[in-house]
Amino acid sequence: MRHTCFAILLLSGGAFAQGPQALATADELKYLRFLLLNVASLDHHPTAVQSFEGQLVKQFGLNIQESAAIHAAGQTLKPLLAQHRQSSSAILAGKTRLTPTDLAALARLDTQREQTITNLANQVLSSVRGETAGRLRAPGHVVASAVARPQQ
């Protein structure tokens, strides 16, 4: 009986320790944004996107489910990017000057896109293994520290 109670405590403690992943930091989001925009690209040939996704598998050691999660996030983002491109074009069509209303509408589109990217990045981080999430977070820190380092 004591052994059973001890095992239950260990298992519940392990489940608690593996709780939800922390949200991506601003530095981490910069790289994850780059990753998601490439996977969801409207401008890259599908073969190029597929090749990029294949490189992510190698670079980050993704398993099939993790690769599928990143692909699905890109597929979720792609229609939004297309809609925003169309909306932006409609706002800008035939204009040489933008009104405050036009600028506000473009700002709303940007805000919506960035919020969607943030949500998808956090969704990806929470759907992959902890060690994979760490590897996906690392490039943002590397770039941020390189940028912050004074040039010599």
N, C-alpha and C positions, 0 to 999 in steps of 0.2 A: 504494500500500500504506500509506504514511504517513497519507494522508487517511482511509483506511478505519479504521485504528486510532484516529485522533483522533476520528472520528465515533462509534465504539463507546464510547470513553471519555466523550464528551459525553452520549450517550444513557444510559449506565449511571449517570453522575453525576446526571442529571436524574431518573431513576427513584428513585435513593436519596434525593434531596432531597425527593421527593414521598412519602416513606415514610408510615407510619401516623400519623394525627392524634393529637395529645396528648389524654389523657383530659380530660373536662370538669372544671373547678374547681368548688368548692362554690358560688361565686356564679353561675357559668354554669348549674349544675344547677338552681338556683332557677327561672330562667326556662324552661329546657327541661322541667322538671317541670310548670310551669304549661301550657306548650304541649301536652305529651303528655296531661295529664289532661283538657284541653279536647277534644282530638281523640278521646280514648277515653271521653268522658263517658257515663255511664249515664243522666244526668238531662236532658241537653240534647236537644232534638228533632233528628233526623237532618239536617233542613234547616239548622238553626243550626250544627251541626258542619261541614257541607259549606260553609257560608258562611265559617266561621272558617278552614277549610283554604284556601278561595279567597283570603282576605285574606292568609294566609301567603305564597301564591304572589306576590302583588303586593308585599307588604312586604319580602320577602327575595329577590325575583328568582329564585324556584325554577324549575327546568326540570321537565319531566314526570317524569323519574326521581326527582328529589329530592322532589317532591311525593308521589310514590308511596311513597317510603321513609318519609316522615313518616306517611302514611296507614297503611301496613303496621305501623309501630310502634304506632300507636293501636289498630289491630285486634288486635295481639298483647296489648296491655295490657288491653283491654276485658273479656275473659273472666276474667282474674285479678281485676279490680275487682269483677266480679259475684260471683265465688266468695268474695272477702273480705267483701263486704257480707253474703252469706248466712251465712258462718261467724261474723261479728261478731254478727249478729242471733241466731244460735243460742246463742252464749255469753251474751248479755245477756238472753235471753228469760226473763221472769217473775222477774227478780232485782231486789232493791232494794239489795243489797250485792254487790260483787265480791270473790271470794276471791283470794288470791295466785296460784292456778292460773289463774283467769280473766284476771287482769292480765297474767300471763306469756304466755298464749295470744294475747291482743290485741297485746301487744308483738311477738310473733313474726310476726303478720300484718302489722303496720306495717313491721317490718324487711324482710320478704319483698317487700312492695309497693315500698318505697323502693329496694331492691337491683334489682328489676326495672326500675324507672324509670331508675335510674342506668345499667344495662346498655343499655337501649333508647336513652337519650340519647346515649351514647357510640357506639352502633351507627349512629344517625342521623348524627352528626358525621363518622364515618368513611366513610359512604356518599355524602356530598355533596361537591361541589367545594370546594376549599380556601377560595375567596373566600366561598362560601355558608356554610361552617362558621364563618368569621370573623363574618359577619353574624348568624348564629344565636347566637353566643357573646356578642355585644356587649350585648344588653339586660340580661343578668345583671350585667355590670360597671357599666352606667349606674345601675341600681337600687342596687347595693351602694355605689357611691360617693356617691349621693344620701343614702342612709341613714347612711353614715359621717360625712357632712359635718355639722358642728355647726349647730344651728338658730340663726338670727340674728333 
